[in-house]
Amino acid sequence: MSGTTTAAARCRRETGAGANRWVVLVVLCVSLLLVALDATVLHVAVPAVTEDLRPGAMELLWIVDVYPLVCASLLILFGTLGDRVGRRRVLLLGYALFGVASGIAALADNAQVLIGARALLGVGGAMIMPATLSILRQVFPDRRERALAIGIWSAVAAVGAAVGPLLGGFLLEHFWWGSVFLVNIPLMIVSLPVGRLLLPESRGDRDGPWDVAGALMAAAGLFGIVLGVKRLGGGEAPLSPFTWAPLIAGGLLMTGFVRRQRRREHPLVDLRMFSRPAFSTSVGCIVLAMLALVGLELIAAQYLQLVLGLSPLETGLRLLPLTVAAMAAGLAGAKLLRRFGPRAMVSLGFCLTAASVVTLTAMGTHDNTGLLLAGFVLLGFGLETTLFGAYESMLSEAPQAQSGGAAAIGETSYQLGAGIGIALLGSVMNAAYAPGLSSVPGVPSADSRAAGHSLGEAYEVAARLGGPAGGALRQAARNSFVHGLHVTLLVSAGLLLLGAVMALRLPRVMDCDSAPDAGTTATAPDAGMTATTTAPDAGTVRAASGSGRPGTDSAPDPNRAPGAGSAHADIPSPREVAERRVSA
């Protein structure tokens, strides 16, 4: 064995003890930065992509939405795969695929190739995202330290969101739009050897066969549901078979997936985790938060560029306060969570975000820098507060041995909320925007219909018409876009307030009493060693069954099969594991 290999194995064996776990956190944050950059860097490039590749309205939606949709569809598959074959191994494979797909996207010469490359990026992202969160869960067993680590992890996600538009704007000022994808390749080149050297290998529960058929059912079901929503947003008739058929097929597939998981002895996703109020509520809060936000970010970027006439770089700078505020909320999240508890923190975060969204309805066709600054700062801080509290509660509630599956569920809810949010809020935007262009004086009906597809197309039609008719169409399109933006903001505010009510089911306080958790298998493959490690896990607040009162354990299920390892037994909490060990 070479000296380099021995050193790498020794470094991985020592991870999780002492200061090395913070080094692992740095590596995981770089992994997250890779994915977060790609999620936002394209937003400011959408107008340039539209001008160069001339995609249709549906193709443009797929260019933006196929990445989070594919990623959401495959997160459960790769999260559970990491539990079985090794989370580090899946993470490194994700790095490689992400780099290759970035090169294909950068060189795409038509919309179809770009959509395919973005789908491959989604596959790579699905490999990376749950692995980072499940490894973090493993190396930070103490809940206080884990809360701080999740705060740093989420702050890095905000950094990626901030750097994405800025970097994209800078690159578009000097290069072609494909350069926004090339930035992923240097990060991948650095991350592969560093991750192989420093990250620990770990595995969770590997009992039973891997349910590939169930994963494919979930992926196809999600695709069908979002495709139907997309067609509704594209102006298709609700009664058209191309609209309702994907919705019905997707719903049936998802229903079949849930039933399949419930009756399998070794399910791909153990749905019994959702019987815990803290876990299921956290997942719902993540979905609602992302559903309300991501569509707004895309629409805001178009508003800043097409209505206010800002350059891509100026657009990135205007969005910077939002992500800087999110970074601050992530870094302060651990202290806020200990002080206020999950329930108050997540609920107040939703309310603050809703207030910021309502404030932004004062935006008009003219620039208002102060209003945008205040609205974006409140939006970033409130949203990150919400996501931090929800993620921390969800991850602490899940057993460590199933951290890969739990992380996949959390990231699936994040990406699914983002994908459906773009489709849903895009549909609301189109429904409110298009009617304002149906009867512009001097504009033929065919041109009015074309202008109703998007603001960018309206500007192209106006430039072709020229004269008073073109000027009237351009002004009407700007006014209609602002009206649609206001309607979309109000819909988002309603979703956020719904999330604030949902968050009332979370525990009132953060319980940091340590309790042993089930061991996971950590492997140092280069050293040829496998060690089973049992680390103390932080206790979590258990809500009383049916009451929602914090600080009490849930009532036992009378139908529970005997034995903690039974396929039909309820998932044991860390506290239950500790009690069984004491009684033994």
C-alpha positions as CSV (number, residue, x, y, z in Angstrom):
1,M,0.0,0.0,0.0
2,S,1.4,3.4,-0.9
3,G,2.0,6.1,1.6
4,T,-0.6,8.4,0.0
5,T,-3.3,5.7,0.2
6,T,-2.4,4.9,3.8
7,A,-2.6,8.6,4.7
8,A,-6.0,8.9,3.0
9,A,-7.4,5.9,4.9
10,R,-6.0,7.3,8.2
11,C,-7.6,10.7,7.5
12,R,-11.0,9.1,6.8
13,R,-10.8,6.8,9.9
14,E,-10.2,9.9,12.0
15,T,-13.1,11.9,10.5
16,G,-15.8,12.6,13.0
17,A,-13.4,12.9,15.9
18,G,-11.9,16.2,16.9
19,A,-11.4,18.9,14.4
20,N,-11.4,16.7,11.3
21,R,-15.2,16.7,11.2
22,W,-15.0,20.4,10.4
23,V,-12.7,19.7,7.6
24,V,-15.3,17.2,6.3
25,L,-17.9,20.0,6.5
26,V,-15.8,22.2,4.3
27,V,-15.6,19.5,1.7
28,L,-19.3,18.9,1.9
29,C,-20.0,22.6,1.5
30,V,-17.9,22.7,-1.6
31,S,-20.1,19.9,-3.0
32,L,-23.2,21.8,-2.2
33,L,-21.8,24.9,-3.8
34,L,-21.3,23.0,-7.0
35,V,-25.0,22.1,-7.1
36,A,-26.3,25.5,-5.8
37,L,-24.4,27.4,-8.5
38,D,-26.0,25.4,-11.3
39,A,-29.4,25.9,-9.8
40,T,-29.2,29.7,-10.1
41,V,-26.5,30.6,-12.6
42,L,-28.9,30.0,-15.5
43,H,-31.6,32.4,-14.3
44,V,-29.8,35.5,-15.6
45,A,-28.9,33.7,-18.8
46,V,-32.4,32.8,-19.8
47,P,-32.8,35.9,-22.1
48,A,-29.5,35.1,-23.8
49,V,-30.4,31.5,-24.3
50,T,-33.8,32.5,-25.7
51,E,-32.1,34.9,-28.2
52,D,-29.5,32.4,-29.4
53,L,-31.3,29.0,-29.4
54,R,-34.9,30.3,-30.1
55,P,-36.6,27.7,-27.9
56,G,-40.4,27.5,-27.9
57,A,-42.3,28.5,-24.7
58,M,-42.5,24.8,-23.6
59,E,-38.8,24.2,-24.4
60,L,-37.8,27.2,-22.5
61,L,-39.7,26.0,-19.4
62,W,-38.0,22.6,-19.8
63,I,-34.6,24.2,-20.1
64,V,-35.1,25.8,-16.7
65,D,-37.2,23.1,-15.0
66,V,-35.8,19.8,-16.2
67,Y,-32.8,20.1,-13.8
68,P,-34.8,20.3,-10.6
69,L,-37.4,17.8,-11.9
70,V,-34.9,15.1,-12.8
71,C,-33.0,15.8,-9.6
72,A,-36.1,15.5,-7.5
73,S,-37.2,12.3,-9.3
74,L,-33.9,10.5,-8.6
75,L,-32.9,11.7,-5.1
76,I,-34.6,8.9,-3.3
77,L,-33.0,6.4,-5.7
78,F,-29.5,7.6,-5.1
79,G,-30.0,8.5,-1.5
80,T,-30.9,4.9,-0.7
81,L,-28.2,3.6,-3.0
82,G,-25.7,5.5,-1.0
83,D,-26.9,3.8,2.1
84,R,-26.2,0.5,0.5
85,V,-23.0,0.9,-1.6
86,G,-21.4,3.8,0.2
87,R,-22.4,7.5,0.3
88,R,-18.9,8.7,-0.6
89,R,-18.8,6.5,-3.6
90,V,-22.1,7.9,-5.0
91,L,-20.9,11.4,-4.2
92,L,-17.7,11.0,-6.2
93,L,-19.6,9.5,-9.2
94,G,-21.9,12.5,-9.0
95,Y,-19.0,14.9,-9.3
96,A,-17.8,13.1,-12.5
97,L,-21.2,13.1,-14.1
98,F,-21.8,16.7,-13.2
99,G,-18.6,17.8,-14.9
100,V,-19.3,15.9,-18.1
101,A,-22.9,17.2,-18.3
102,S,-21.6,20.8,-17.8
103,G,-19.4,20.5,-20.8
104,I,-22.2,19.2,-22.9
105,A,-24.5,22.0,-21.8
106,A,-21.9,24.6,-22.5
107,L,-21.5,23.4,-26.1
108,A,-25.2,22.8,-26.9
109,D,-26.2,24.3,-30.2
110,N,-30.0,23.7,-29.9
111,A,-32.6,23.6,-27.3
112,Q,-33.0,19.8,-27.3
113,V,-29.3,19.2,-26.6
114,L,-29.4,21.8,-23.8
115,I,-32.5,20.1,-22.2
116,G,-30.7,16.7,-22.3
117,A,-27.6,18.1,-20.8
118,R,-29.6,19.8,-18.0
119,A,-31.3,16.4,-17.4
120,L,-27.8,14.8,-16.9
121,L,-26.9,17.6,-14.6
122,G,-30.0,16.7,-12.6
123,V,-28.8,13.1,-12.4
124,G,-25.4,14.3,-11.1
125,G,-27.1,16.6,-8.6
126,A,-29.3,13.7,-7.3
127,M,-26.1,11.8,-6.6
128,I,-24.4,14.7,-4.8
129,M,-27.1,16.4,-2.7
130,P,-28.4,13.5,-0.4
131,A,-24.8,12.3,0.1
132,T,-23.6,15.6,1.5
133,L,-26.5,15.8,4.0
134,S,-26.3,12.1,5.1
135,I,-22.5,12.3,5.6
136,L,-23.0,15.5,7.7
137,R,-25.6,13.6,9.8
138,Q,-23.0,10.9,10.4
139,V,-20.0,13.0,11.4
140,F,-22.0,15.4,13.6
141,P,-23.9,13.1,16.0
142,D,-24.3,15.9,18.7
143,R,-27.4,18.0,17.9
144,R,-25.9,21.3,19.0
145,E,-22.9,20.9,16.7
146,R,-25.1,19.5,14.0
147,A,-27.3,22.5,14.1
148,L,-24.2,24.8,13.7
149,A,-23.0,22.6,10.8
150,I,-26.4,22.7,9.1
151,G,-26.4,26.5,9.5
152,I,-23.0,26.7,7.7
153,W,-24.2,24.2,5.1
154,S,-27.3,26.2,4.4
155,A,-25.3,29.5,4.4
156,V,-23.1,28.0,1.7
157,A,-26.2,27.2,-0.3
158,A,-27.1,30.9,0.0
159,V,-23.6,31.8,-1.2
160,G,-24.1,29.6,-4.2
161,A,-27.4,31.3,-4.9
162,A,-25.7,34.7,-4.5
163,V,-22.6,33.8,-6.6
164,G,-24.7,32.2,-9.3
165,P,-26.5,35.3,-10.7
166,L,-23.4,37.4,-10.1
167,L,-21.1,35.0,-11.8
168,G,-23.6,34.4,-14.6
169,G,-24.0,38.1,-15.1
170,F,-20.2,38.7,-15.3
171,L,-19.7,35.8,-17.7
172,L,-22.6,37.0,-19.9
173,E,-21.0,40.5,-20.0
174,H,-17.7,39.0,-21.4
175,F,-18.5,35.6,-23.0
176,W,-21.4,33.6,-24.5
177,W,-24.1,32.0,-22.4
178,G,-22.5,28.6,-22.4
179,S,-19.8,29.8,-20.2
180,V,-22.2,29.8,-17.2
181,F,-21.9,26.0,-17.3
182,L,-18.1,25.8,-17.7
183,V,-17.6,27.1,-14.1
184,N,-18.7,23.7,-12.8
185,I,-15.8,21.9,-14.4
186,P,-12.9,23.4,-12.3
187,L,-14.9,22.8,-9.1
188,M,-15.4,19.2,-10.1
189,I,-11.7,18.7,-10.9
190,V,-10.8,20.0,-7.4
191,S,-13.6,18.2,-5.6
192,L,-12.9,14.7,-7.0
193,P,-9.4,14.2,-5.5
194,V,-10.1,16.2,-2.3
195,G,-13.3,14.2,-1.7
196,R,-11.5,10.9,-2.2
197,L,-8.8,11.9,0.2
198,L,-10.8,13.4,3.0
199,L,-14.4,12.1,3.1
200,P,-15.3,9.0,5.1
201,E,-17.1,6.1,3.6
202,S,-20.3,5.2,5.4
203,R,-23.2,2.9,4.8
204,G,-26.6,2.5,6.5
205,D,-29.3,-0.1,6.4
206,R,-28.6,-2.5,3.5
207,D,-31.2,-5.2,4.3
208,G,-33.2,-6.7,1.4
209,P,-33.1,-6.0,-2.3
210,W,-33.0,-2.5,-3.8
211,D,-36.4,-1.5,-5.1
212,V,-35.5,-0.1,-8.5
213,A,-39.0,-0.6,-9.9
214,G,-40.4,1.6,-7.1
215,A,-37.8,4.3,-7.8
216,L,-38.8,4.3,-11.5
217,M,-42.5,4.5,-10.6
218,A,-41.8,7.6,-8.4
219,A,-39.7,9.2,-11.2
220,A,-42.4,8.6,-13.8
221,G,-45.1,9.8,-11.5
222,L,-43.4,13.0,-10.7
223,F,-42.7,13.7,-14.4
224,G,-46.4,13.1,-15.3
225,I,-47.7,15.5,-12.6
226,V,-45.3,18.3,-13.4
227,L,-45.8,17.9,-17.2
228,G,-49.5,18.3,-16.7
229,V,-49.0,21.5,-14.7
230,K,-46.6,22.8,-17.3
231,R,-49.1,22.3,-20.1
232,L,-51.7,24.2,-18.0
233,G,-49.2,27.0,-17.6
234,G,-48.4,27.0,-21.3
235,G,-52.0,27.9,-22.1
236,E,-53.3,24.4,-23.0
237,A,-57.0,23.7,-22.5
238,P,-57.6,21.9,-19.1
239,L,-59.8,19.3,-20.9
240,S,-57.1,18.5,-23.5
241,P,-55.9,14.9,-23.3
242,F,-52.3,16.3,-23.4
243,T,-53.0,18.1,-20.1
244,W,-55.1,15.7,-18.0
245,A,-53.6,12.5,-19.2
246,P,-50.1,13.2,-17.7
247,L,-51.8,14.5,-14.5
248,I,-53.9,11.3,-14.1
249,A,-51.0,9.0,-15.0
250,G,-48.7,10.7,-12.6
251,G,-51.2,10.6,-9.8
252,L,-51.8,6.9,-10.4
253,L,-48.1,6.1,-10.5
254,M,-47.5,8.0,-7.2
255,T,-50.4,6.2,-5.6
256,G,-49.0,2.9,-6.7
257,F,-45.6,3.8,-5.4
258,V,-46.9,4.6,-1.9
259,R,-48.9,1.4,-1.8
260,R,-45.9,-0.6,-3.0
261,Q,-43.6,0.9,-0.3
262,R,-46.1,0.1,2.4
263,R,-46.5,-3.6,1.6
264,R,-42.8,-4.3,0.9
265,E,-40.7,-6.0,3.6
266,H,-37.7,-3.8,2.6
267,P,-39.1,-0.6,1.1
268,L,-37.1,1.9,-0.9
269,V,-38.5,4.6,1.3
270,D,-39.8,3.7,4.8
271,L,-42.9,5.8,4.9
272,R,-43.4,5.2,8.6
273,M,-41.1,8.1,9.2
274,F,-44.0,10.3,8.0
275,S,-46.0,9.1,11.0
276,R,-43.8,11.3,13.2
277,P,-45.3,14.8,13.3
278,A,-41.9,16.6,13.4
279,F,-40.6,14.7,10.3
280,S,-43.7,15.0,8.1
281,T,-44.3,18.7,9.1
282,S,-40.7,19.6,8.3
283,V,-40.9,18.0,4.8
284,G,-44.2,19.9,4.1
285,C,-42.6,23.2,5.2
286,I,-39.7,22.7,2.9
287,V,-42.0,22.0,-0.1
288,L,-44.1,25.1,0.6
289,A,-41.1,27.3,1.1
290,M,-39.5,26.3,-2.1
291,L,-42.7,26.3,-4.0
292,A,-43.3,29.9,-3.1
293,L,-39.7,31.1,-3.7
294,V,-38.1,29.6,-6.7
295,G,-40.7,30.7,-9.3
296,L,-40.4,34.2,-7.8
297,E,-36.7,34.2,-8.3
298,L,-37.0,33.4,-12.0
299,I,-39.8,36.0,-12.5
300,A,-37.8,38.6,-10.5
301,A,-34.8,38.1,-12.7
302,Q,-37.0,38.6,-15.8
303,Y,-38.6,41.7,-14.2
304,L,-35.2,43.3,-13.4
305,Q,-33.9,42.7,-16.9
306,L,-36.9,43.1,-19.2
307,V,-39.0,45.6,-17.3
308,L,-36.3,47.7,-15.6
309,G,-33.8,47.2,-18.4
310,L,-30.9,46.1,-16.2
311,S,-28.0,44.2,-17.5
312,P,-27.4,40.6,-16.3
313,L,-24.6,41.7,-14.0
314,E,-26.7,44.5,-12.6
315,T,-29.5,41.9,-12.1
316,G,-27.1,39.7,-10.1
317,L,-26.1,42.7,-7.9
318,R,-29.8,43.6,-7.2
319,L,-30.4,40.0,-6.1
320,L,-27.3,39.9,-3.9
321,P,-29.0,41.4,-0.8
322,L,-31.5,38.5,-0.8
323,T,-28.8,35.8,-0.6
324,V,-26.5,37.8,1.8
325,A,-29.5,38.0,4.2
326,A,-30.0,34.2,3.7
327,M,-26.3,33.7,4.6
328,A,-26.7,35.7,7.8
329,A,-29.8,33.7,8.8
330,G,-28.0,30.4,8.2
331,L,-25.1,31.4,10.3
332,A,-27.4,32.6,13.1
333,G,-29.8,29.7,12.8
334,A,-28.3,27.5,15.5
335,K,-28.5,30.2,18.1
336,L,-32.1,31.2,17.0
337,L,-33.2,27.5,17.1
338,R,-31.9,27.0,20.7
339,R,-33.6,30.3,21.8
340,F,-37.0,30.1,20.1
341,G,-37.4,26.4,19.3
342,P,-38.4,24.8,15.9
343,R,-42.1,25.7,16.1
344,A,-41.7,29.5,16.6
345,M,-38.6,29.7,14.4
346,V,-40.2,28.1,11.3
347,S,-43.6,29.7,11.7
348,L,-42.1,33.2,12.2
349,G,-39.8,32.6,9.3
350,F,-42.8,31.9,7.1
351,C,-44.6,35.0,8.3
352,L,-41.6,37.2,7.7
353,T,-41.2,35.9,4.2
354,A,-44.9,36.4,3.5
355,A,-44.6,40.0,4.7
356,S,-41.7,40.6,2.4
357,V,-43.6,39.2,-0.6
358,V,-46.6,41.5,0.1
359,T,-44.2,44.4,0.4
360,L,-42.8,43.6,-3.1
361,T,-46.3,44.0,-4.6
362,A,-45.5,47.8,-4.6
363,M,-43.1,47.2,-7.5
364,G,-44.1,48.9,-10.7
365,T,-42.8,49.6,-14.2
366,H,-40.2,52.1,-12.7
367,D,-37.2,51.3,-10.6
368,N,-37.6,51.6,-6.8
369,T,-34.2,50.6,-5.4
370,G,-35.1,51.1,-1.7
371,L,-38.2,49.0,-2.0
372,L,-36.4,46.2,-3.7
373,L,-33.6,46.2,-1.2
374,A,-35.9,46.0,1.8
375,G,-38.1,43.4,0.2
376,F,-35.2,41.1,-0.9
377,V,-33.4,41.4,2.5
378,L,-36.6,40.4,4.4
379,L,-37.3,37.6,1.9
380,G,-33.8,36.1,2.2
381,F,-33.7,36.2,6.0
382,G,-37.2,34.9,6.4
383,L,-36.9,32.1,3.9
384,E,-33.5,30.8,5.2
385,T,-34.8,30.9,8.8
386,T,-37.7,28.7,7.7
387,L,-35.6,26.2,5.7
388,F,-32.9,26.0,8.5
389,G,-35.5,25.1,11.2
390,A,-37.3,22.6,8.9
391,Y,-34.1,20.8,7.8
392,E,-32.6,20.6,11.3
393,S,-35.8,19.1,12.7
394,M,-36.2,16.7,9.9
395,L,-32.6,15.4,10.0
396,S,-32.6,15.1,13.8
397,E,-35.8,13.2,13.8
398,A,-34.5,10.5,11.4
399,P,-32.5,7.5,12.7
400,Q,-28.8,7.7,11.8
401,A,-28.8,4.4,10.0
402,Q,-31.4,5.8,7.6
403,S,-29.9,9.2,7.1
404,G,-29.4,8.6,3.4
405,G,-33.1,8.0,2.9
406,A,-34.1,10.8,5.2
407,A,-31.7,13.2,3.4
408,A,-33.1,12.1,0.1
409,I,-36.6,12.8,1.3
410,G,-35.6,16.3,2.4
411,E,-33.8,17.1,-0.8
412,T,-36.7,15.6,-2.9
413,S,-39.1,17.9,-1.1
414,Y,-36.7,20.8,-1.8
415,Q,-36.3,20.0,-5.5
416,L,-39.9,19.0,-6.0
417,G,-41.1,22.2,-4.4
418,A,-38.7,24.1,-6.6
419,G,-39.8,22.3,-9.8
420,I,-43.6,22.5,-9.1
421,G,-43.1,26.1,-7.9
422,I,-41.7,27.2,-11.3
423,A,-44.5,25.4,-13.1
424,L,-47.3,26.6,-10.8
425,L,-46.2,30.2,-10.4
426,G,-45.3,30.3,-14.0
427,S,-48.8,29.2,-14.8
428,V,-50.3,31.9,-12.5
429,M,-48.0,34.4,-14.2
430,N,-49.0,33.4,-17.7
431,A,-52.7,33.4,-16.8
432,A,-52.5,36.9,-15.4
433,Y,-50.2,38.2,-18.1
434,A,-51.7,37.0,-21.4
435,P,-55.2,38.6,-21.2
436,G,-53.7,42.1,-21.1
437,L,-52.4,41.7,-24.6
438,S,-55.5,40.3,-26.3
439,S,-56.8,43.7,-27.6
440,V,-53.9,46.2,-28.1
441,P,-55.0,48.9,-30.7
442,G,-53.3,48.4,-34.1
443,V,-51.9,44.9,-33.3
444,P,-53.2,41.9,-35.3
445,S,-54.6,39.1,-33.3
446,A,-51.9,36.6,-34.4
447,D,-49.2,39.0,-33.1
448,S,-51.2,39.5,-29.9
449,R,-51.3,35.8,-29.3
450,A,-47.5,35.5,-29.9
451,A,-46.8,38.4,-27.6
452,G,-48.9,36.7,-24.9
453,H,-46.5,33.8,-24.6
454,S,-43.8,35.8,-22.8
455,L,-42.5,39.3,-22.3
456,G,-39.4,38.6,-24.4
457,E,-41.6,37.5,-27.3
458,A,-43.8,40.6,-26.9
459,Y,-40.7,42.8,-27.3
460,E,-39.7,40.9,-30.4
461,V,-43.2,41.4,-31.9
462,A,-43.2,45.0,-31.0
463,A,-39.8,45.6,-32.6
464,R,-41.0,43.9,-35.8
465,L,-44.2,46.0,-35.9
466,G,-42.6,49.3,-35.1
467,G,-44.4,52.6,-35.1
468,P,-47.3,53.4,-32.7
469,A,-48.6,49.8,-32.7
470,G,-45.2,48.5,-31.7
471,G,-44.8,51.1,-28.9
472,A,-48.3,50.4,-27.6
473,L,-47.7,46.7,-27.6
474,R,-44.4,47.1,-25.7
475,Q,-46.0,49.3,-23.1
476,A,-49.0,47.0,-22.7
477,A,-46.7,44.0,-22.3
478,R,-44.7,45.7,-19.5
479,N,-47.9,46.7,-17.7
480,S,-49.3,43.2,-18.1
481,F,-46.1,41.6,-16.8
482,V,-46.1,43.8,-13.7
483,H,-49.8,42.9,-13.1
484,G,-49.0,39.2,-13.4
485,L,-46.1,39.7,-11.0
486,H,-48.4,41.2,-8.4
487,V,-50.9,38.3,-8.7
488,T,-48.1,35.8,-8.4
489,L,-46.7,37.5,-5.3
490,L,-50.1,37.4,-3.6
491,V,-50.5,33.7,-4.4
492,S,-47.0,33.1,-2.9
493,A,-48.0,35.0,0.2
494,G,-51.0,32.7,0.6
495,L,-48.8,29.6,0.3
496,L,-46.3,31.0,2.9
497,L,-49.1,31.7,5.4
498,L,-50.3,28.2,4.9
499,G,-46.8,27.1,5.8
500,A,-46.8,29.2,9.0
501,V,-50.0,27.4,10.1
502,M,-48.5,24.0,9.2
503,A,-45.3,24.8,11.3
504,L,-47.4,24.9,14.5
505,R,-47.2,21.1,14.6
506,L,-43.4,21.2,15.1
507,P,-41.9,20.8,18.6
508,R,-42.0,23.8,20.8
509,V,-38.4,23.5,22.1
510,M,-35.1,22.0,20.9
511,D,-34.2,19.1,23.1
512,C,-30.4,18.6,23.1
513,D,-30.1,15.7,25.6
514,S,-27.8,13.1,24.1
515,A,-29.1,9.6,23.5
516,P,-27.3,6.7,21.8
517,D,-28.3,6.0,18.3
518,A,-28.1,2.9,16.3
519,G,-24.7,2.3,14.7
520,T,-23.8,2.8,11.1
521,T,-21.0,1.1,9.2
522,A,-18.1,3.3,8.3
523,T,-15.6,1.9,5.8
524,A,-12.1,3.0,4.9
525,P,-11.8,1.1,1.6
526,D,-8.3,2.1,0.9
527,A,-7.1,0.7,4.2
528,G,-9.1,-2.5,3.7
529,M,-10.9,-2.0,7.0
530,T,-14.5,-1.9,8.0
531,A,-15.5,-0.6,11.5
532,T,-18.9,-0.4,13.1
533,T,-19.1,2.8,15.1
534,T,-21.8,3.8,17.5
535,A,-22.0,7.5,18.1
536,P,-24.2,9.4,20.6
537,D,-27.0,11.0,18.9
538,A,-28.9,14.0,20.1
539,G,-32.4,13.4,21.5
540,T,-35.3,14.9,19.7
541,V,-38.5,16.3,20.9
542,R,-41.3,13.9,20.5
543,A,-44.8,15.3,20.2
544,A,-47.7,13.6,22.0
545,S,-49.8,11.5,19.7
546,G,-52.8,13.6,18.5
547,S,-52.0,16.5,20.8
548,G,-49.0,18.3,19.3
549,R,-47.6,19.0,22.9
550,P,-43.8,19.1,22.9
551,G,-41.6,17.3,25.3
552,T,-43.6,14.0,25.5
553,D,-43.1,10.7,23.8
554,S,-45.6,9.5,21.2
555,A,-48.0,6.8,22.4
556,P,-47.0,3.3,21.2
557,D,-48.7,1.8,18.3
558,P,-50.9,-1.1,19.5
559,N,-50.5,-2.8,16.1
560,R,-46.8,-2.7,16.3
561,A,-45.1,-6.0,15.5
562,P,-42.7,-7.3,18.2
563,G,-39.0,-6.7,17.8
564,A,-37.3,-3.4,16.9
565,G,-36.0,-4.8,13.7
566,S,-39.2,-6.2,12.4
567,A,-40.1,-5.1,9.0
568,H,-43.5,-3.8,10.2
569,A,-42.3,-2.2,13.4
570,D,-42.4,1.5,13.9
571,I,-39.1,3.2,13.4
572,P,-37.5,3.5,16.9
573,S,-36.5,7.0,18.1
574,P,-33.1,7.5,19.6
575,R,-34.7,7.7,23.0
576,E,-36.4,4.3,22.5
577,V,-33.1,2.8,21.4
578,A,-31.4,4.1,24.6
579,E,-34.2,2.6,26.8
580,R,-33.9,-0.8,25.1
581,R,-30.2,-0.9,25.7
582,V,-30.6,0.1,29.3
583,S,-33.3,-2.6,29.9
584,A,-31.1,-5.2,28.1
